[in-house]
C-alpha cells in the first residue's frame, strides 16, 4: 500500500501565484517558511489545533501578513502528511 502525500507547495514567491483552492501559511518559530496548502486542510482537527496555537500566540495580528503557525517545519510536515485530501 502506497502512502499518499498531500500537495504542499513550499514557495517563497508572491501571493499572486497561489492556485485556486489553496492558501498560504508561514511555518516555523524563528526562521519562517511559506507553504501553499489546500483549503481542505481547514477541515482537519489536527490542523484546527495548529490554528488555535497560532491564535494563542499571535491573535489576529499576524506579523508575516498571513497565518503564521508557530511549530517547527518538520512537525508541520509530519502532521499534514497524514491528511487525506
C-alpha positions in Angstrom: 0.0 0.0 0.0 1.5 3.4 -1.0 1.5 6.4 1.2 -0.1 9.4 -0.5 1.5 12.7 0.4 -0.8 15.8 0.3 0.1 18.5 -2.1 2.1 21.0 -0.1 4.0 23.6 -2.1 6.9 25.3 -0.4 7.3 28.7 -2.0 9.0 32.0 -1.4 7.3 33.9 -4.2 4.4 36.4 -4.2 0.8 36.0 -3.2 -0.4 36.1 -6.8 0.9 32.6 -7.5 -1.4 30.7 -5.1 -3.5 28.2 -7.0 -7.3 28.1 -6.7 -8.4 26.1 -3.7 -5.1 26.8 -1.7 -3.9 29.4 0.8 -0.5 30.4 2.2 0.8 29.9 5.7 4.1 30.6 7.3 5.6 27.9 9.4 8.4 28.0 12.0 9.4 29.5 15.2 12.5 31.7 14.3 13.0 31.0 10.6 9.6 31.1 8.9 9.0 29.3 5.6 6.0 29.9 3.4 3.8 26.9 2.4 0.9 26.9 0.0 -1.6 24.3 1.2 -5.1 23.0 0.2 -8.1 24.7 1.8 -9.3 21.2 2.6 -6.8 21.2 5.5 -9.1 23.5 7.3 -11.5 20.5 7.9 -8.8 18.5 9.7 -9.0 18.5 13.6 -5.2 18.5 13.9 -4.8 21.5 11.6 -7.5 23.3 13.5 -5.4 22.7 16.6 -2.4 24.3 14.8 -4.6 27.3 14.1 -5.6 27.5 17.7 -1.9 27.6 18.6 -1.4 30.4 16.1 -4.3 32.3 17.6 -2.9 31.9 21.1 0.5 33.2 20.1 -0.4 35.9 17.6 -4.1 36.6 18.0 -5.4 38.0 14.7 -2.4 40.2 14.1 -0.1 38.0 12.1 3.3 39.6 11.6 4.0 38.0 8.2 0.7 39.2 6.7 -0.7 35.6 6.5 -1.4 32.9 9.1 1.8 32.0 10.9 1.9 28.6 12.5 4.4 28.6 15.4 5.7 25.0 15.1 8.9 23.6 13.6 8.7 22.9 9.9 9.3 19.1 10.4 6.3 18.8 12.8 4.1 20.7 10.4 5.0 18.5 7.5 4.6 15.4 9.8 1.1 16.4 10.8 -0.1 17.5 7.4 1.4 14.4 5.6 -1.2 12.3 7.5 -4.2 14.2 5.9 -6.3 12.6 3.2 -7.3 15.3 0.7 
